[in-house]
Amino acid sequence: MPNLGLLFDVDGPLASPLTRTVAIPGILDDLVTLAAAGVPIAFITGRSDAFVEEQLLAPLLDAGLPAALESGHGRMFGVFEKGAVWAPITATGMGAITVDESVRLPESVVHGLRTLTEREFADTMFFDDTKRAMVSVEQRTDVDADRYKAAQAAFNDAAFALLVRAGVGIGYGSRFRADEQGELPFRIDPTIISTDIESVLLDKDRGAERAVRYFSELGELPRRWRTVGDSRSDYKMADYLHAAGFEVAHVDVRPSDGIPEKPYPVVTLGDSIHDEAGALFLDHWVEELTG
């Protein structure tokens, strides 16, 4: 078994942030090859299980994933909505889905945010109905980045006001409004293509911990890990692994936001970013382990 484990964000390193699909076929082939070689692979994403199943898992199954996992060596896992939802990935597809009900937004708030999106912001964004615990409102693919960014700021302000009126403890940037218990159980987290409204307990370190726990139940863990992402929150996958005593390096496929100082190596792929950088990273490890 190779001494390597991989944790991936989905948007950016695997799926194009423009098309929201896996646009580079070699990514699928390399993931299948690495799974067949026995590399444990987890997808740690804010996306829903439905998105990952449609945009990543279905193409992987077509690319030969069933045979790779049926070999007896493959281990694959999905953590969705930043740790609120998770499932094993098997040779037949998505396994049983588990939802952490303790981090779910109140249904009345979800309804209010959906209504706000559809009534006031439908020309630039859409409400993601596939989320089970958090809320995501995403940029329409026919809207350019500058127009979306301006609309996103207005939406975030309106969403903050809605949650305050509902009495839900919420934080957004430097603004905070506690609930009746004096707590802030939820936050507004803008990304380059969406706004997420989520429990403060959710993040990529929580997802990494859940994936590693799952892999450990199936066999010995590798000591060497690589985490791959395009945002500052993705570093938390590597933070968890480093704190747990593993050898880890983080691959940043969008370093333009600035590279934080970390106690582990941070890797970039020259001028390549997003899924182009993800494809180069995968090519390297396929060559390293099988070439």
Contacts in CASP RR format, 6 or more apart in sequence:
PFRMAT RR
TARGET T0000
AUTHOR 0000-0000-0000
METHOD contacts of the structure
MODEL  1
MPNLGLLFDVDGPLASPLTRTVAIPGILDDLVTLAAAGVPIAFITGRSDA
FVEEQLLAPLLDAGLPAALESGHGRMFGVFEKGAVWAPITATGMGAITVD
ESVRLPESVVHGLRTLTEREFADTMFFDDTKRAMVSVEQRTDVDADRYKA
AQAAFNDAAFALLVRAGVGIGYGSRFRADEQGELPFRIDPTIISTDIESV
LLDKDRGAERAVRYFSELGELPRRWRTVGDSRSDYKMADYLHAAGFEVAH
VDVRPSDGIPEKPYPVVTLGDSIHDEAGALFLDHWVEELTG
1 38 0 8 1.000
1 73 0 8 1.000
1 220 0 8 1.000
1 222 0 8 1.000
2 37 0 8 1.000
2 38 0 8 1.000
2 39 0 8 1.000
2 222 0 8 1.000
2 289 0 8 1.000
3 222 0 8 1.000
3 223 0 8 1.000
3 224 0 8 1.000
4 39 0 8 1.000
4 222 0 8 1.000
4 224 0 8 1.000
4 225 0 8 1.000
4 226 0 8 1.000
4 285 0 8 1.000
4 289 0 8 1.000
5 39 0 8 1.000
5 40 0 8 1.000
5 41 0 8 1.000
5 222 0 8 1.000
5 224 0 8 1.000
5 225 0 8 1.000
5 226 0 8 1.000
6 34 0 8 1.000
6 39 0 8 1.000
6 40 0 8 1.000
6 41 0 8 1.000
6 42 0 8 1.000
6 225 0 8 1.000
6 226 0 8 1.000
6 227 0 8 1.000
6 228 0 8 1.000
6 285 0 8 1.000
7 41 0 8 1.000
7 42 0 8 1.000
7 44 0 8 1.000
7 208 0 8 1.000
7 211 0 8 1.000
7 225 0 8 1.000
7 226 0 8 1.000
7 227 0 8 1.000
7 228 0 8 1.000
7 237 0 8 1.000
7 241 0 8 1.000
8 14 0 8 1.000
8 41 0 8 1.000
8 42 0 8 1.000
8 43 0 8 1.000
8 44 0 8 1.000
8 45 0 8 1.000
8 227 0 8 1.000
8 228 0 8 1.000
8 229 0 8 1.000
9 43 0 8 1.000
9 44 0 8 1.000
9 45 0 8 1.000
9 204 0 8 1.000
9 228 0 8 1.000
9 229 0 8 1.000
9 230 0 8 1.000
9 231 0 8 1.000
9 234 0 8 1.000
9 237 0 8 1.000
10 43 0 8 1.000
10 45 0 8 1.000
10 46 0 8 1.000
10 47 0 8 1.000
10 51 0 8 1.000
10 52 0 8 1.000
10 55 0 8 1.000
10 56 0 8 1.000
11 17 0 8 1.000
11 20 0 8 1.000
11 45 0 8 1.000
11 47 0 8 1.000
11 193 0 8 1.000
11 230 0 8 1.000
12 229 0 8 1.000
12 230 0 8 1.000
12 253 0 8 1.000
12 254 0 8 1.000
12 274 0 8 1.000
12 275 0 8 1.000
12 278 0 8 1.000
13 228 0 8 1.000
13 229 0 8 1.000
13 230 0 8 1.000
13 251 0 8 1.000
13 253 0 8 1.000
13 274 0 8 1.000
13 275 0 8 1.000
13 277 0 8 1.000
13 278 0 8 1.000
13 281 0 8 1.000
14 22 0 8 1.000
14 27 0 8 1.000
14 43 0 8 1.000
14 56 0 8 1.000
14 275 0 8 1.000
14 278 0 8 1.000
15 21 0 8 1.000
15 22 0 8 1.000
15 23 0 8 1.000
15 55 0 8 1.000
15 56 0 8 1.000
15 275 0 8 1.000
16 22 0 8 1.000
16 23 0 8 1.000
16 24 0 8 1.000
16 274 0 8 1.000
16 275 0 8 1.000
17 192 0 8 1.000
17 193 0 8 1.000
17 230 0 8 1.000
17 274 0 8 1.000
18 141 0 8 1.000
19 141 0 8 1.000
20 55 0 8 1.000
20 141 0 8 1.000
21 55 0 8 1.000
22 28 0 8 1.000
22 55 0 8 1.000
22 56 0 8 1.000
22 59 0 8 1.000
22 275 0 8 1.000
23 275 0 8 1.000
24 275 0 8 1.000
24 276 0 8 1.000
24 279 0 8 1.000
25 63 0 8 1.000
26 279 0 8 1.000
26 282 0 8 1.000
26 283 0 8 1.000
27 275 0 8 1.000
27 278 0 8 1.000
27 279 0 8 1.000
27 282 0 8 1.000
28 59 0 8 1.000
28 60 0 8 1.000
28 62 0 8 1.000
28 63 0 8 1.000
29 63 0 8 1.000
30 279 0 8 1.000
30 282 0 8 1.000
30 283 0 8 1.000
30 285 0 8 1.000
30 286 0 8 1.000
31 41 0 8 1.000
31 60 0 8 1.000
31 63 0 8 1.000
31 65 0 8 1.000
31 282 0 8 1.000
32 60 0 8 1.000
32 63 0 8 1.000
32 64 0 8 1.000
32 65 0 8 1.000
32 68 0 8 1.000
33 68 0 8 1.000
33 286 0 8 1.000
33 290 0 8 1.000
34 41 0 8 1.000
34 282 0 8 1.000
34 285 0 8 1.000
34 286 0 8 1.000
34 289 0 8 1.000
35 41 0 8 1.000
35 65 0 8 1.000
35 68 0 8 1.000
35 69 0 8 1.000
35 74 0 8 1.000
35 75 0 8 1.000
35 76 0 8 1.000
36 67 0 8 1.000
36 68 0 8 1.000
36 71 0 8 1.000
36 73 0 8 1.000
36 74 0 8 1.000
37 73 0 8 1.000
37 289 0 8 1.000
37 290 0 8 1.000
38 71 0 8 1.000
38 73 0 8 1.000
38 74 0 8 1.000
38 75 0 8 1.000
39 74 0 8 1.000
39 222 0 8 1.000
39 285 0 8 1.000
39 289 0 8 1.000
40 74 0 8 1.000
40 75 0 8 1.000
40 76 0 8 1.000
40 77 0 8 1.000
40 215 0 8 1.000
40 221 0 8 1.000
40 222 0 8 1.000
41 75 0 8 1.000
41 76 0 8 1.000
41 77 0 8 1.000
42 76 0 8 1.000
42 77 0 8 1.000
42 78 0 8 1.000
42 79 0 8 1.000
42 208 0 8 1.000
42 211 0 8 1.000
42 214 0 8 1.000
42 215 0 8 1.000
43 52 0 8 1.000
43 56 0 8 1.000
43 77 0 8 1.000
43 78 0 8 1.000
43 79 0 8 1.000
43 89 0 8 1.000
44 78 0 8 1.000
44 79 0 8 1.000
44 82 0 8 1.000
44 83 0 8 1.000
44 204 0 8 1.000
44 207 0 8 1.000
44 208 0 8 1.000
44 211 0 8 1.000
44 237 0 8 1.000
45 52 0 8 1.000
45 78 0 8 1.000
45 79 0 8 1.000
45 80 0 8 1.000
45 82 0 8 1.000
46 80 0 8 1.000
46 81 0 8 1.000
46 82 0 8 1.000
46 83 0 8 1.000
46 134 0 8 1.000
46 136 0 8 1.000
46 196 0 8 1.000
47 80 0 8 1.000
47 81 0 8 1.000
48 80 0 8 1.000
48 81 0 8 1.000
48 85 0 8 1.000
48 128 0 8 1.000
48 130 0 8 1.000
48 131 0 8 1.000
48 132 0 8 1.000
48 136 0 8 1.000
49 78 0 8 1.000
49 80 0 8 1.000
49 85 0 8 1.000
49 87 0 8 1.000
49 94 0 8 1.000
49 97 0 8 1.000
49 130 0 8 1.000
49 132 0 8 1.000
50 130 0 8 1.000
51 128 0 8 1.000
51 130 0 8 1.000
52 78 0 8 1.000
52 80 0 8 1.000
53 93 0 8 1.000
53 94 0 8 1.000
57 65 0 8 1.000
57 89 0 8 1.000
57 93 0 8 1.000
57 94 0 8 1.000
61 93 0 8 1.000
65 76 0 8 1.000
65 91 0 8 1.000
65 93 0 8 1.000
66 91 0 8 1.000
66 92 0 8 1.000
67 91 0 8 1.000
68 74 0 8 1.000
69 76 0 8 1.000
69 89 0 8 1.000
69 90 0 8 1.000
69 91 0 8 1.000
70 91 0 8 1.000
75 214 0 8 1.000
75 215 0 8 1.000
75 218 0 8 1.000
75 219 0 8 1.000
76 88 0 8 1.000
76 89 0 8 1.000
76 90 0 8 1.000
77 86 0 8 1.000
77 87 0 8 1.000
77 88 0 8 1.000
77 89 0 8 1.000
77 210 0 8 1.000
77 211 0 8 1.000
77 214 0 8 1.000
77 215 0 8 1.000
78 86 0 8 1.000
78 87 0 8 1.000
78 88 0 8 1.000
78 89 0 8 1.000
78 211 0 8 1.000
79 85 0 8 1.000
79 86 0 8 1.000
79 207 0 8 1.000
79 208 0 8 1.000
79 210 0 8 1.000
79 211 0 8 1.000
80 86 0 8 1.000
80 87 0 8 1.000
80 132 0 8 1.000
81 131 0 8 1.000
81 132 0 8 1.000
81 133 0 8 1.000
81 134 0 8 1.000
81 198 0 8 1.000
81 202 0 8 1.000
82 134 0 8 1.000
82 196 0 8 1.000
82 198 0 8 1.000
82 202 0 8 1.000
82 203 0 8 1.000
82 204 0 8 1.000
82 206 0 8 1.000
82 207 0 8 1.000
83 100 0 8 1.000
83 202 0 8 1.000
83 203 0 8 1.000
83 206 0 8 1.000
83 207 0 8 1.000
83 210 0 8 1.000
84 99 0 8 1.000
84 100 0 8 1.000
84 103 0 8 1.000
84 104 0 8 1.000
84 132 0 8 1.000
84 133 0 8 1.000
84 134 0 8 1.000
84 198 0 8 1.000
84 199 0 8 1.000
84 202 0 8 1.000
85 97 0 8 1.000
85 98 0 8 1.000
85 99 0 8 1.000
85 100 0 8 1.000
85 132 0 8 1.000
85 133 0 8 1.000
86 97 0 8 1.000
86 98 0 8 1.000
86 207 0 8 1.000
86 210 0 8 1.000
86 211 0 8 1.000
86 214 0 8 1.000
87 94 0 8 1.000
87 95 0 8 1.000
87 96 0 8 1.000
87 97 0 8 1.000
87 98 0 8 1.000
88 95 0 8 1.000
88 96 0 8 1.000
88 214 0 8 1.000
89 95 0 8 1.000
99 132 0 8 1.000
99 133 0 8 1.000
100 133 0 8 1.000
101 133 0 8 1.000
102 199 0 8 1.000
102 201 0 8 1.000
103 133 0 8 1.000
103 134 0 8 1.000
103 198 0 8 1.000
103 199 0 8 1.000
103 201 0 8 1.000
103 202 0 8 1.000
104 132 0 8 1.000
104 133 0 8 1.000
104 199 0 8 1.000
105 133 0 8 1.000
105 134 0 8 1.000
105 135 0 8 1.000
105 168 0 8 1.000
105 186 0 8 1.000
105 197 0 8 1.000
105 198 0 8 1.000
105 199 0 8 1.000
106 166 0 8 1.000
106 168 0 8 1.000
108 166 0 8 1.000
109 135 0 8 1.000
109 162 0 8 1.000
109 163 0 8 1.000
109 166 0 8 1.000
109 168 0 8 1.000
110 135 0 8 1.000
112 162 0 8 1.000
113 127 0 8 1.000
113 135 0 8 1.000
113 137 0 8 1.000
113 159 0 8 1.000
113 162 0 8 1.000
113 197 0 8 1.000
114 127 0 8 1.000
114 129 0 8 1.000
116 155 0 8 1.000
116 158 0 8 1.000
116 159 0 8 1.000
116 162 0 8 1.000
117 125 0 8 1.000
117 126 0 8 1.000
117 127 0 8 1.000
117 137 0 8 1.000
117 155 0 8 1.000
118 127 0 8 1.000
120 155 0 8 1.000
120 158 0 8 1.000
121 137 0 8 1.000
121 151 0 8 1.000
121 154 0 8 1.000
121 155 0 8 1.000
123 140 0 8 1.000
123 143 0 8 1.000
123 151 0 8 1.000
124 139 0 8 1.000
124 140 0 8 1.000
124 143 0 8 1.000
124 147 0 8 1.000
124 148 0 8 1.000
124 151 0 8 1.000
124 152 0 8 1.000
125 137 0 8 1.000
125 138 0 8 1.000
125 139 0 8 1.000
125 140 0 8 1.000
125 143 0 8 1.000
125 148 0 8 1.000
125 151 0 8 1.000
125 152 0 8 1.000
125 155 0 8 1.000
125 194 0 8 1.000
126 137 0 8 1.000
126 138 0 8 1.000
126 140 0 8 1.000
127 135 0 8 1.000
127 136 0 8 1.000
127 137 0 8 1.000
128 135 0 8 1.000
128 136 0 8 1.000
128 137 0 8 1.000
128 138 0 8 1.000
128 194 0 8 1.000
133 198 0 8 1.000
133 199 0 8 1.000
133 202 0 8 1.000
134 196 0 8 1.000
134 197 0 8 1.000
134 198 0 8 1.000
134 199 0 8 1.000
134 202 0 8 1.000
135 196 0 8 1.000
135 197 0 8 1.000
135 198 0 8 1.000
136 194 0 8 1.000
136 195 0 8 1.000
136 196 0 8 1.000
136 197 0 8 1.000
137 155 0 8 1.000
137 159 0 8 1.000
137 194 0 8 1.000
137 195 0 8 1.000
138 193 0 8 1.000
138 194 0 8 1.000
139 145 0 8 1.000
139 148 0 8 1.000
139 152 0 8 1.000
139 193 0 8 1.000
139 194 0 8 1.000
140 148 0 8 1.000
143 151 0 8 1.000
145 192 0 8 1.000
148 193 0 8 1.000
152 190 0 8 1.000
152 195 0 8 1.000
155 195 0 8 1.000
156 172 0 8 1.000
156 188 0 8 1.000
156 190 0 8 1.000
156 195 0 8 1.000
159 172 0 8 1.000
159 188 0 8 1.000
159 195 0 8 1.000
159 197 0 8 1.000
160 170 0 8 1.000
160 171 0 8 1.000
160 172 0 8 1.000
160 175 0 8 1.000
160 177 0 8 1.000
160 188 0 8 1.000
163 169 0 8 1.000
163 170 0 8 1.000
163 177 0 8 1.000
163 186 0 8 1.000
163 197 0 8 1.000
164 170 0 8 1.000
164 177 0 8 1.000
167 177 0 8 1.000
167 179 0 8 1.000
167 180 0 8 1.000
168 179 0 8 1.000
168 185 0 8 1.000
168 186 0 8 1.000
169 177 0 8 1.000
169 178 0 8 1.000
169 179 0 8 1.000
169 182 0 8 1.000
169 183 0 8 1.000
169 184 0 8 1.000
169 185 0 8 1.000
169 186 0 8 1.000
170 176 0 8 1.000
170 177 0 8 1.000
170 184 0 8 1.000
170 186 0 8 1.000
170 187 0 8 1.000
170 188 0 8 1.000
171 177 0 8 1.000
171 184 0 8 1.000
171 186 0 8 1.000
171 187 0 8 1.000
171 188 0 8 1.000
172 187 0 8 1.000
172 188 0 8 1.000
173 188 0 8 1.000
176 184 0 8 1.000
177 184 0 8 1.000
178 184 0 8 1.000
179 185 0 8 1.000
184 200 0 8 1.000
185 199 0 8 1.000
185 200 0 8 1.000
186 197 0 8 1.000
186 198 0 8 1.000
186 199 0 8 1.000
186 200 0 8 1.000
187 197 0 8 1.000
187 198 0 8 1.000
187 199 0 8 1.000
187 200 0 8 1.000
188 195 0 8 1.000
188 196 0 8 1.000
188 197 0 8 1.000
189 195 0 8 1.000
189 196 0 8 1.000
189 197 0 8 1.000
189 198 0 8 1.000
189 233 0 8 1.000
190 196 0 8 1.000
191 231 0 8 1.000
192 231 0 8 1.000
203 233 0 8 1.000
203 236 0 8 1.000
204 233 0 8 1.000
204 234 0 8 1.000
204 235 0 8 1.000
204 236 0 8 1.000
204 237 0 8 1.000
204 240 0 8 1.000
205 236 0 8 1.000
205 237 0 8 1.000
205 239 0 8 1.000
205 240 0 8 1.000
207 237 0 8 1.000
207 240 0 8 1.000
208 227 0 8 1.000
208 236 0 8 1.000
208 237 0 8 1.000
208 240 0 8 1.000
208 241 0 8 1.000
209 240 0 8 1.000
209 244 0 8 1.000
212 221 0 8 1.000
212 240 0 8 1.000
212 241 0 8 1.000
212 244 0 8 1.000
215 221 0 8 1.000
221 246 0 8 1.000
223 246 0 8 1.000
223 247 0 8 1.000
224 246 0 8 1.000
224 247 0 8 1.000
224 248 0 8 1.000
225 238 0 8 1.000
225 241 0 8 1.000
225 246 0 8 1.000
225 247 0 8 1.000
225 248 0 8 1.000
225 249 0 8 1.000
226 248 0 8 1.000
226 249 0 8 1.000
226 250 0 8 1.000
226 251 0 8 1.000
226 267 0 8 1.000
226 281 0 8 1.000
226 285 0 8 1.000
227 234 0 8 1.000
227 235 0 8 1.000
227 237 0 8 1.000
227 238 0 8 1.000
227 241 0 8 1.000
227 248 0 8 1.000
227 249 0 8 1.000
227 250 0 8 1.000
227 251 0 8 1.000
228 234 0 8 1.000
228 250 0 8 1.000
228 251 0 8 1.000
228 253 0 8 1.000
228 278 0 8 1.000
228 281 0 8 1.000
229 237 0 8 1.000
229 250 0 8 1.000
229 251 0 8 1.000
229 252 0 8 1.000
229 253 0 8 1.000
229 254 0 8 1.000
230 252 0 8 1.000
230 253 0 8 1.000
230 254 0 8 1.000
230 273 0 8 1.000
230 274 0 8 1.000
231 254 0 8 1.000
231 257 0 8 1.000
232 257 0 8 1.000
232 260 0 8 1.000
234 250 0 8 1.000
234 252 0 8 1.000
235 250 0 8 1.000
235 252 0 8 1.000
235 260 0 8 1.000
235 262 0 8 1.000
237 250 0 8 1.000
238 248 0 8 1.000
238 249 0 8 1.000
238 250 0 8 1.000
238 262 0 8 1.000
238 264 0 8 1.000
239 262 0 8 1.000
241 248 0 8 1.000
242 248 0 8 1.000
242 262 0 8 1.000
242 263 0 8 1.000
242 264 0 8 1.000
248 264 0 8 1.000
249 264 0 8 1.000
249 265 0 8 1.000
249 266 0 8 1.000
249 267 0 8 1.000
250 262 0 8 1.000
250 264 0 8 1.000
250 265 0 8 1.000
250 266 0 8 1.000
250 267 0 8 1.000
251 266 0 8 1.000
251 267 0 8 1.000
251 268 0 8 1.000
251 269 0 8 1.000
251 277 0 8 1.000
251 278 0 8 1.000
251 281 0 8 1.000
252 259 0 8 1.000
252 266 0 8 1.000
252 267 0 8 1.000
252 268 0 8 1.000
253 268 0 8 1.000
253 269 0 8 1.000
253 272 0 8 1.000
253 273 0 8 1.000
253 274 0 8 1.000
253 275 0 8 1.000
253 277 0 8 1.000
253 278 0 8 1.000
253 281 0 8 1.000
254 273 0 8 1.000
254 274 0 8 1.000
255 268 0 8 1.000
255 273 0 8 1.000
256 273 0 8 1.000
259 266 0 8 1.000
259 268 0 8 1.000
260 266 0 8 1.000
267 281 0 8 1.000
268 277 0 8 1.000
269 276 0 8 1.000
269 277 0 8 1.000
269 278 0 8 1.000
269 280 0 8 1.000
269 281 0 8 1.000
270 277 0 8 1.000
272 278 0 8 1.000
272 280 0 8 1.000
END
